[in-house]
Amino acid sequence: MTNKKTINVLLAGAVAAVSLGLAGSAHAEGEKEKCYGVVKAGKNDCGSADKAHGCAGLAAVDGSGQEWVTLPKGVCEKLVNGSLEPVAAGAPAEEAPAEEGGEAH
């Protein structure tokens, strides 16, 4: 009976793994978008926006605004430095609004 119990446990595990795989592939078929500025060096999808290279896995630095990775729609803008458009190197950050009516000290 031990062999039968072992086979049943293995079979149940295989069914669970297949079920999880199917659920994951259904999510993978959803809408995707390019996300710039969040890629680790060597982990980019395809070429860079500035045409410095044309292949995946060639990002030289972490977080380059010219490198992208495909993510599920809506995720990119929730990530630190995530952008749906390429970001030029050294691009100035948005300026903070000036204080109104205050004197310079």
C-alpha positions in Angstrom: 0.0 0.0 0.0 2.9 2.4 0.5 3.7 2.4 -3.2 0.1 3.1 -4.0 0.0 6.0 -1.5 3.3 7.4 -2.9 2.0 7.2 -6.4 -1.2 9.0 -5.4 0.8 11.8 -3.7 3.0 12.2 -6.7 0.0 12.2 -9.0 -1.7 14.9 -6.9 1.4 17.0 -7.0 1.7 16.7 -10.8 -1.9 17.7 -11.2 -1.4 20.7 -8.9 1.7 21.8 -10.8 -0.1 21.5 -14.2 -3.0 23.5 -12.8 -0.7 26.3 -11.5 1.1 26.3 -14.9 -2.2 26.8 -16.7 -3.2 29.6 -14.4 0.1 31.3 -14.9 -0.1 31.1 -18.6 -3.5 32.6 -18.6 -2.1 35.6 -16.7 0.9 35.8 -19.1 -1.5 36.2 -22.1 -2.8 39.5 -20.6 -1.9 42.9 -21.8 1.8 43.8 -21.6 3.8 47.0 -21.8 7.5 48.1 -22.1 8.8 49.4 -18.8 12.0 51.6 -18.9 14.3 52.4 -16.0 13.8 49.3 -13.9 16.0 46.8 -15.7 19.0 45.1 -13.9 22.3 45.0 -16.0 22.1 42.1 -18.4 18.4 41.5 -17.9 16.8 43.7 -20.6 14.4 42.6 -23.2 15.6 43.2 -26.8 17.4 46.4 -27.9 17.8 49.7 -26.2 15.7 52.8 -27.0 18.8 54.8 -28.0 19.9 52.0 -30.4 23.2 51.4 -28.5 22.5 47.7 -29.0 19.9 45.5 -30.5 19.8 42.4 -28.3 18.4 41.2 -25.1 20.7 40.8 -22.1 23.1 43.6 -23.1 22.1 46.3 -20.6 25.4 47.6 -19.1 24.0 49.2 -15.9 21.1 48.8 -13.5 18.2 51.2 -14.0 19.1 52.7 -17.4 16.2 54.8 -18.8 17.0 53.4 -22.2 16.6 49.8 -21.4 13.3 48.0 -21.0 11.6 44.9 -19.8 8.1 43.7 -20.7 5.7 43.7 -17.7 2.0 43.2 -17.2 0.0 46.4 -18.0 -0.3 48.7 -15.0 2.8 47.4 -13.1 5.5 49.7 -14.5 4.2 53.0 -13.2 4.0 51.5 -9.7 7.8 50.7 -9.7 10.5 53.2 -8.5 11.9 54.8 -11.6 9.4 52.9 -13.8 8.5 54.8 -17.0 6.4 53.8 -20.1 8.7 56.0 -22.2 12.5 56.0 -22.5 14.3 58.4 -20.1 17.3 60.3 -21.5 20.5 59.9 -19.5 21.0 62.8 -17.1 17.4 64.1 -17.7 16.5 66.6 -15.0 14.0 65.4 -12.5 10.8 67.4 -12.2 11.5 70.6 -10.2 9.8 71.1 -6.9 7.3 73.9 -6.8 8.7 77.2 -5.5 7.4 78.3 -2.1 4.9 81.2 -2.3 5.4 84.3 -0.4 8.4 83.2 1.5 11.6 85.2 1.9 15.0 83.8 1.0 17.2 83.3 4.1 
